[in-house]
Amino acid sequence: MVIDTHALYWWLDGFPRLSKAAEEIFEQAPAADASLFVSPVTFWELADKERRGRFASRRPLREWPDLLAKIPWIEVVDTDSVIWLAAAGFEWAHRDPADRIIAATALTRGVPVLTKDRVFHLEGCPVEAVW
């Protein structure tokens, strides 16, 4: 499962905004023998929001990649040309580049996206969404 930006933020910073299903996914992941994936575009999205004053983490954002690297059941997925081309080729009305990269990452991994974002739950989204 690919973790959308807000879900990762809420989980890492301990905000009680996760759904019950999302909480269970994070709780069960260590024993489930399945990886949760993070797209590097998540770091870009958060850094951009931080720069505009729309995001503030309890821990410095620059520490997140190293923190996630220490969690064996989370993998930060390289955004390669396959993912970029998949994101560009979607017949999806949603134009947000970060969301398109997150969706393409999920598509190439064959997994759903963990997200509250309603555009992922609407008809026409190229991947399954869980919340």
VEXVO-922644 format. One record per residue (C-alpha): residue number from 1; x, y, z. Coordinates in nm, 4 decimals, padded with zeros to 6 digits. Each point is the difference from the previous one (the first is absolute). Layout:
BEGIN
> seq,x,y,z
> NUM,X,Y,Z .
...
REM end
This chain:
BEGIN
> seq,x,y,z
> 1,00.0000,00.0000,00.0000 .
> 2,00.1283,00.3485,-00.0840 .
> 3,-00.0455,00.2492,00.2828 .
> 4,-00.1370,00.3365,-00.1113 .
> 5,00.1678,00.3110,00.1354 .
> 6,-00.2567,00.0961,00.2632 .
> 7,-00.0273,-00.3570,00.1318 .
> 8,00.3767,-00.0216,00.0455 .
> 9,00.0064,00.3399,00.1716 .
> 10,-00.2864,-00.0867,00.2347 .
> 11,00.1602,-00.3331,00.0873 .
> 12,00.3554,00.1298,00.0565 .
> 13,-00.1118,00.3040,00.1971 .
> 14,-00.2562,-00.1940,00.2014 .
> 15,-00.3128,00.1884,-00.1012 .
> 16,-00.3284,-00.1794,00.0723 .
> 17,-00.1342,00.0637,-00.3496 .
> 18,00.0650,-00.3461,-00.1411 .
> 19,-00.3008,-00.2181,-00.0701 .
> 20,-00.0380,-00.3229,00.1939 .
> 21,00.1011,-00.1929,-00.3131 .
> 22,00.3103,00.2174,-00.0447 .
> 23,00.0988,-00.0461,00.3636 .
> 24,-00.0346,-00.3772,-00.0394 .
> 25,00.2148,00.0016,-00.3137 .
> 26,00.2815,00.1778,00.1840 .
> 27,-00.0400,-00.2194,00.3092 .
> 28,-00.0039,-00.3268,-00.1952 .
> 29,00.2700,00.0873,-00.2537 .
> 30,00.2984,-00.1208,00.2068 .
> 31,-00.1458,-00.3508,00.0311 .
> 32,-00.1786,-00.0147,-00.3357 .
> 33,00.3137,-00.0754,-00.2041 .
> 34,-00.1036,00.2703,-00.2477 .
> 35,00.1614,00.3313,-00.0736 .
> 36,-00.1601,00.3394,00.0137 .
> 37,00.1349,00.2309,-00.2680 .
> 38,00.0748,00.3726,00.0020 .
> 39,00.0607,00.2045,-00.3117 .
> 40,00.2775,00.2611,00.0214 .
> 41,-00.2505,00.2495,-00.1412 .
> 42,-00.1458,-00.0056,00.3525 .
> 43,00.3128,00.1775,00.1285 .
> 44,-00.0266,00.2572,-00.2780 .
> 45,-00.3694,00.0557,00.0745 .
> 46,00.0617,00.0493,00.3724 .
> 47,00.3024,00.2252,-00.0576 .
> 48,-00.2069,00.2135,-00.2367 .
> 49,-00.2814,00.0264,00.2558 .
> 50,00.2526,00.0799,00.2732 .
> 51,00.1514,00.2776,-00.2121 .
> 52,-00.3472,00.1507,-00.0471 .
> 53,-00.0803,-00.0251,00.3717 .
> 54,-00.2646,-00.2725,-00.0472 .
> 55,00.1879,-00.2793,00.1782 .
> 56,00.2003,-00.0319,00.3179 .
> 57,00.1294,-00.3304,00.1295 .
> 58,00.0969,-00.0918,00.3536 .
> 59,00.3313,-00.1198,-00.1416 .
> 60,00.2044,00.1661,-00.2765 .
> 61,-00.1089,-00.1155,-00.3443 .
> 62,00.3628,-00.0515,-00.1057 .
> 63,00.0161,-00.2858,00.2564 .
> 64,-00.2947,-00.1910,-00.1468 .
> 65,00.1902,-00.1970,-00.2689 .
> 66,00.2541,-00.1305,00.2536 .
> 67,-00.2753,-00.0763,00.2500 .
> 68,-00.1985,-00.1964,-00.2581 .
> 69,00.3135,-00.1861,-00.1144 .
> 70,00.0257,-00.1473,00.3505 .
> 71,-00.3498,-00.1512,-00.0184 .
> 72,00.0411,-00.3384,-00.1715 .
> 73,-00.3584,-00.0231,-00.1256 .
> 74,00.0018,00.3416,-00.1685 .
> 75,00.1711,00.0497,-00.3341 .
> 76,00.0590,00.3346,-00.1672 .
> 77,-00.0467,-00.0829,-00.3688 .
> 78,00.2229,00.1657,-00.2569 .
> 79,-00.2034,00.2028,-00.2466 .
> 80,00.1306,-00.1331,-00.3292 .
> 81,-00.0982,00.0601,-00.3615 .
> 82,-00.2633,-00.2768,00.0144 .
> 83,-00.1807,00.1823,00.2808 .
> 84,00.0293,00.3415,-00.1692 .
> 85,-00.1357,-00.1357,-00.3281 .
> 86,-00.2840,-00.1827,00.1742 .
> 87,-00.0960,00.3217,00.1823 .
> 88,00.0058,00.1989,-00.3240 .
> 89,-00.2062,-00.2600,-00.1838 .
> 90,-00.2942,-00.0239,00.2392 .
> 91,-00.3429,00.0768,-00.1418 .
> 92,-00.0790,00.1591,00.3366 .
> 93,-00.1442,00.3479,00.0340 .
> 94,00.2044,00.0626,00.3156 .
> 95,00.2902,00.2275,-00.0934 .
> 96,00.1953,00.0152,00.3309 .
> 97,00.3485,-00.1249,-00.0962 .
> 98,00.0777,-00.1394,00.3466 .
> 99,-00.3219,-00.2027,00.0090 .
> 100,00.0621,-00.1268,-00.3527 .
> 101,00.3500,-00.1193,00.1004 .
> 102,-00.1394,-00.1663,00.3132 .
> 103,-00.2683,-00.1735,-00.2094 .
> 104,00.2575,-00.1090,-00.2597 .
> 105,00.2219,-00.1388,00.2762 .
> 106,-00.2936,-00.2064,00.1266 .
> 107,-00.0867,-00.1157,-00.3516 .
> 108,00.3546,-00.1153,-00.0761 .
> 109,00.0161,-00.1849,00.3345 .
> 110,-00.3449,-00.1519,-00.0459 .
> 111,-00.1278,00.1346,00.3333 .
> 112,-00.2639,00.2492,00.1181 .
> 113,00.0598,00.3464,00.1433 .
> 114,-00.0654,00.0705,00.3682 .
> 115,-00.1745,00.3359,-00.0226 .
> 116,-00.2895,00.2065,00.1245 .
> 117,00.0242,00.2225,-00.3093 .
> 118,-00.3396,-00.0261,-00.1674 .
> 119,00.1372,00.0199,-00.3561 .
> 120,00.1561,-00.3420,00.0538 .
> 121,-00.3405,-00.1389,00.0969 .
> 122,-00.1913,00.1374,-00.3004 .
> 123,-00.0799,-00.1902,-00.3155 .
> 124,00.2742,00.0379,-00.2559 .
> 125,00.2898,-00.0263,00.2422 .
> 126,00.2538,-00.2390,-00.1541 .
> 127,00.0733,-00.1775,00.3322 .
> 128,-00.1890,-00.1365,00.2972 .
> 129,-00.0136,00.2186,00.3097 .
> 130,-00.0369,-00.1115,00.3609 .
> 131,-00.0975,00.2096,00.2959 .
REM end
